């Protein structure tokens, strides 16, 4: 995937669709629009997937929660979208067992959950057909108290009557989902660039819109034309782009910040557990789930203000969450070490005395940004990672009512990196092919990032020039090759982007000092940095790690 360059003559081209924003909503929009043979341009003002799309609990929800309000439509929608993730990204999204300890006789009692599971199994069997059959055997069921405690031995057992077990999806690397969709769109001809800021949108005539841009790397300003525009700007949904006014529907919205913490593993189970504190201020359910070699605990919701700002993530929130988890699941004498906290924004309602969690929008909004002409410029206000494909397909249908957009899952349209056969089968072939050069564990880790791209990356960027050396030197050679790949094919331009969104997405802290040095030296060589520039980049990496 090569970065779109503003060369002479491009101003004469008119794109069918221009997308502003390179998070998961923008990437999904580019993917489906490109499959429909539309000419597409996408611009992101920072690096791809730099904000909310990555900073979540990584869960693809299956919709069980909506049975509590008898919202069958939303249950079916969520099951379908979870199954779509399984089908599109079988190497990145896997079933996540979730356990809710049950006690008492209320709406979350053993009897109530059993009834809900009965209905859910019927709905799941209805949805899991055609191309959406992956993991269809993962059905919810009730656990005995003994089974629940065997999974979570430090669980407080007072009044425990068992556990409710269901399956959501776990997206270990949301950054790779975004990159895969963008690469797929680029492969179909989409023009894509990061670090390009959209400054102004104005109408030229009934059919054409003009967009002024600034390349933040070169400083060059330019204009581009498009017939339709999708604003997939995440929490920046109040960006004006010099329109006359902000639609009232957007004015009424505010931001809610969701904070999660990454800790050392709190349980030995590979399942998520729902915990509830006895204290009123922590009375909401908290989920602790396994992620890589860590646990992620969350989510605490707090006020986010009208515009995105790091300052709204209160420093004490992560500590509060950590303490609440320890109180309900005391796996040790002291709360677990908080290795990292991260937060993402979701849209919510303004002007209410309700708790921030109760003001989060229940669903997406598609808002026309022009008064004069409806539905040529649409603001996509997404809420959930889970329903991104459903929402973007609806947005595309609104922008192009005469165009047909297919949401079928076919082997010839799978995103880049997704295996057509089972991930396990493909991984075994890779381990057999490269097992004499790299350990099976390393191949497994790389496959979890690159999927089926791994073979081509190794053959082009790593194996050439690799000598029969000791294991450490071979690993350094691998790091240098991957650095070249990320720079040449994923538009990486800063060391922070490379470390925290490509090499080690979402990981707490820093890589080992020798790893960081090898990567930084290779990047310095490739991008022709001075020693001072390299030192500045290294300091940014360290500062980013501390800020989390």
Residue pairs with C-beta under 8 A, 6 or more apart in sequence:
1 182
1 183
1 186
1 187
1 192
1 489
1 490
1 491
2 186
2 489
3 192
3 193
3 194
3 491
4 41
4 43
4 191
4 192
4 193
4 196
5 193
6 213
6 215
6 220
6 222
10 222
10 224
11 222
11 223
11 224
11 225
13 39
13 224
13 225
14 208
14 225
14 226
14 227
15 39
15 40
15 41
15 191
15 224
15 225
15 226
15 227
16 33
16 38
16 39
16 40
16 226
16 227
16 228
16 400
17 29
17 33
17 38
17 39
17 40
17 41
17 226
17 227
17 228
17 229
17 230
17 399
17 400
18 40
18 41
18 42
18 43
18 209
18 211
18 224
18 226
18 228
18 229
18 230
19 26
19 29
19 30
19 33
19 40
19 41
19 42
19 43
19 229
19 230
19 232
20 26
20 42
20 43
20 198
20 229
20 230
20 231
20 232
20 233
20 241
21 42
21 44
21 231
21 232
21 233
21 234
21 236
22 42
22 43
22 44
22 47
22 48
22 49
22 178
22 182
22 192
22 194
23 44
23 48
23 49
23 50
23 51
23 52
23 53
23 178
23 232
23 234
24 49
24 53
24 174
24 177
24 178
24 181
24 385
24 388
25 53
25 232
25 234
25 380
25 382
25 388
25 391
25 392
26 42
26 44
26 230
26 232
27 42
27 48
27 49
27 177
27 178
27 179
27 181
27 182
27 185
28 181
28 388
28 389
28 392
29 42
29 230
29 232
29 380
29 392
29 395
29 396
30 40
30 42
30 181
30 182
30 185
30 190
30 192
31 181
31 182
31 184
31 185
31 415
32 389
32 392
32 393
32 396
32 405
32 407
33 40
33 185
33 190
33 396
33 405
34 40
34 184
34 185
34 187
34 188
34 189
34 190
35 188
35 405
35 406
35 413
36 396
36 400
36 403
36 404
36 405
36 406
37 188
38 400
38 403
39 189
40 185
40 189
40 190
40 191
41 190
41 191
41 192
41 224
41 226
42 182
42 185
42 190
42 191
42 192
42 193
43 192
43 193
43 194
43 196
43 197
43 198
43 213
44 50
44 193
44 194
44 195
44 196
45 195
45 196
45 197
45 198
45 216
46 194
46 195
47 194
47 195
47 491
47 492
47 493
47 494
47 497
47 501
48 175
48 178
48 179
48 182
48 194
48 490
48 491
48 501
49 174
49 175
49 178
49 179
49 501
50 497
50 501
51 234
51 235
51 308
51 344
51 345
52 234
52 235
52 344
52 345
52 346
53 174
53 175
53 178
53 234
53 344
53 385
54 174
54 175
54 178
54 342
54 344
54 501
54 505
54 506
55 260
55 342
55 343
55 344
56 174
56 258
56 260
56 344
56 385
57 260
57 287
57 289
57 296
57 298
57 299
58 170
58 171
58 172
58 174
58 289
58 291
58 296
59 96
59 168
59 169
59 170
59 171
59 272
59 287
59 289
59 386
60 81
60 82
60 85
60 93
60 168
60 169
60 170
60 171
60 385
60 386
61 78
61 82
61 168
61 169
61 384
61 386
62 78
62 79
62 82
62 166
62 167
62 168
62 169
63 74
63 75
63 76
63 77
63 78
63 79
63 82
64 75
64 116
64 120
64 140
64 166
66 72
66 74
66 75
66 78
67 75
67 116
67 119
67 120
68 107
68 116
72 123
74 363
75 120
75 123
76 123
76 126
76 127
77 387
77 390
78 386
78 387
79 123
79 124
79 127
79 128
80 127
80 132
80 390
81 386
81 387
81 388
81 389
81 390
82 168
82 169
82 386
83 127
83 128
83 132
83 133
83 134
83 135
84 132
84 389
84 407
84 409
85 93
85 169
85 171
85 386
86 93
86 95
86 132
86 134
86 135
86 169
87 131
87 132
87 134
87 409
88 389
88 409
88 414
88 415
88 418
89 171
89 177
89 180
89 415
89 418
90 134
90 418
90 419
90 422
90 423
91 417
91 418
91 419
91 423
91 426
91 427
91 447
91 448
91 451
91 452
92 171
92 172
92 173
92 176
92 177
92 180
92 448
92 451
93 169
93 170
93 171
93 172
93 177
94 169
94 170
94 172
95 135
95 138
95 167
95 168
95 169
95 170
96 167
96 168
96 169
96 170
96 271
96 272
96 289
97 165
97 166
97 167
97 270
97 271
97 272
98 165
98 166
98 167
98 168
98 271
98 272
98 273
98 274
98 287
98 289
99 143
99 148
99 151
99 152
99 163
99 164
99 165
99 271
99 272
99 273
99 274
100 108
100 113
100 163
100 164
100 273
100 274
100 285
101 148
101 152
101 155
101 160
101 162
101 163
101 273
101 274
101 275
102 108
102 109
102 110
102 113
102 142
102 160
102 161
102 162
102 163
102 164
103 109
103 158
103 159
103 160
103 161
104 159
104 161
105 111
106 112
108 164
109 161
110 142
110 161
110 162
110 164
113 142
113 164
114 142
117 139
117 140
117 141
117 142
117 164
117 166
120 140
120 166
121 139
121 140
124 136
124 139
125 136
128 136
131 408
131 409
131 410
132 409
135 167
138 167
139 167
140 164
140 165
140 166
140 167
141 165
142 162
142 163
142 164
142 165
143 151
143 162
143 163
143 164
143 165
144 162
145 157
145 160
145 161
145 162
145 163
147 162
147 163
148 155
148 160
148 162
148 163
149 155
149 157
149 160
151 163
151 267
151 269
151 271
151 273
152 267
152 269
152 273
152 329
154 267
154 329
154 330
154 331
155 273
155 329
156 328
156 329
165 271
168 272
170 289
170 290
170 291
171 177
171 385
172 291
172 292
172 448
173 448
173 449
173 505
173 506
174 385
174 505
175 501
175 502
175 505
175 506
176 417
176 449
176 450
176 451
176 505
177 415
179 490
180 415
180 416
180 417
180 418
180 451
181 415
182 190
182 192
183 415
183 416
183 417
183 489
183 490
184 415
184 416
185 192
186 192
187 416
192 491
193 215
193 491
194 491
194 493
195 215
195 216
195 217
195 493
196 213
196 214
196 215
196 216
197 213
197 214
197 216
198 211
198 212
198 213
198 241
199 212
199 213
199 214
199 221
199 241
199 242
200 211
200 212
200 241
200 242
201 209
201 210
201 211
201 212
201 229
201 241
201 242
201 243
201 369
201 377
202 209
202 210
202 242
203 209
203 210
203 370
203 372
203 373
204 210
204 225
206 373
207 227
208 225
208 226
208 227
209 225
209 226
209 227
209 228
209 229
209 376
209 377
210 223
210 224
210 225
211 223
211 224
211 225
211 226
211 229
212 221
212 222
212 223
213 221
213 222
213 223
213 224
214 220
214 221
214 222
215 221
215 222
217 493
227 376
228 376
228 377
228 378
228 399
228 400
229 376
229 377
229 378
230 378
230 380
230 395
230 396
230 399
231 237
231 239
231 241
231 369
231 377
231 378
231 379
231 380
232 380
232 382
232 392
233 239
233 379
234 308
234 345
234 382
235 255
235 304
235 307
235 308
235 345
235 346
235 347
236 307
236 308
237 250
237 253
237 347
237 379
237 381
238 246
238 250
238 251
238 253
238 306
238 307
240 246
241 369
243 369
243 370
244 371
245 371
247 367
247 368
247 369
247 379
249 365
249 367
250 367
250 379
250 381
252 349
252 350
252 351
253 347
253 348
253 349
253 350
253 361
253 381
254 303
254 304
254 305
254 306
254 347
254 348
254 349
254 350
254 359
255 303
255 304
255 305
255 306
255 307
255 308
255 312
255 345
255 346
255 347
255 348
256 301
256 302
256 303
256 304
256 345
256 346
256 347
256 348
256 356
256 357
256 359
256 360
257 301
257 302
257 303
257 304
257 312
257 313
257 343
257 344
257 345
257 356
258 298
258 299
258 300
258 301
258 343
258 344
258 345
258 346
259 298
259 299
259 300
259 301
259 302
259 313
259 314
259 317
259 318
259 321
259 341
259 342
259 343
260 296
260 297
260 298
260 299
260 321
260 341
260 342
260 343
261 296
261 297
261 298
261 318
261 321
261 322
261 338
261 339
261 340
261 341
262 291
262 294
262 295
262 296
262 338
262 339
262 340
262 341
262 342
262 506
262 508
263 294
263 295
263 296
263 297
263 322
263 325
263 336
263 337
263 338
263 339
264 294
264 295
264 336
264 337
264 339
265 290
265 293
265 294
265 295
266 288
266 295
266 297
266 325
266 329
266 331
266 336
267 273
267 288
267 290
267 295
267 329
267 331
269 290
270 290
271 289
271 290
272 287
272 288
272 289
272 290
273 287
273 288
273 289
273 329
274 285
274 286
274 287
275 285
275 286
275 287
275 288
275 324
275 325
275 328
275 329
276 283
276 284
276 285
276 286
276 328
277 283
277 286
277 324
277 327
277 328
278 327
279 324
279 327
282 320
282 324
282 327
284 357
286 297
286 298
286 299
286 300
286 321
286 324
286 325
286 328
287 297
287 298
287 299
288 295
288 296
288 297
288 325
288 329
289 295
289 296
291 506
292 507
294 339
294 508
295 336
297 321
297 322
297 325
298 321
300 317
300 320
300 321
301 355
301 356
301 357
301 360
302 312
302 314
302 317
302 356
303 312
303 356
304 312
304 345
304 348
304 356
305 312
308 345
310 547
312 343
313 341
313 343
317 341
317 343
318 338
318 341
319 338
321 341
322 335
322 336
322 338
323 335
325 335
325 336
326 334
326 335
326 336
339 508
339 509
340 507
340 508
340 509
340 548
341 548
342 506
342 548
346 360
346 361
346 383
347 360
347 361
347 365
347 381
347 383
348 356
348 359
348 360
348 361
349 359
349 361
352 359
360 383
361 381
361 383
362 383
363 383
363 387
364 380
364 381
364 382
364 383
364 387
364 391
364 394
365 379
365 381
366 378
366 379
366 380
366 381
366 391
366 394
366 395
366 398
367 378
367 379
367 381
368 374
368 375
368 376
368 377
368 378
368 379
369 377
369 378
369 379
370 376
370 377
375 398
375 399
376 399
378 395
378 398
378 399
380 391
380 392
380 395
382 388
382 391
389 407
393 405
393 407
396 403
396 405
397 403
397 405
411 420
414 420
416 451
416 453
417 450
417 451
417 452
417 453
418 451
418 452
419 425
419 426
419 451
419 452
423 447
423 451
426 447
426 452
427 443
427 444
427 447
430 443
430 447
430 454
430 455
431 440
431 443
431 444
433 455
434 443
434 458
435 443
437 463
437 466
437 474
438 446
438 474
438 478
442 475
442 478
443 454
446 454
447 454
449 505
450 457
457 481
457 482
457 485
458 481
460 485
461 481
461 482
461 484
461 485
462 477
462 478
462 481
462 482
465 477
466 474
466 477
467 473
469 477
476 514
476 518
479 503
479 515
479 518
479 519
479 522
480 518
480 519
480 522
482 503
483 498
483 519
483 522
483 523
483 526
484 522
484 526
486 492
486 498
486 502
486 503
487 493
487 498
487 523
487 526
487 527
490 502
492 498
492 502
493 527
494 537
494 540
495 519
495 520
495 523
495 537
495 538
495 540
495 541
496 537
496 540
496 541
496 544
498 519
498 523
499 510
499 511
499 516
499 519
499 541
500 506
500 507
500 541
500 544
500 545
503 511
503 519
504 511
508 545
508 548
509 545
510 516
510 541
510 542
510 545
511 519
516 538
516 541
520 534
520 537
520 538
521 534
523 529
523 534
523 537
524 531
524 533
524 534
529 537
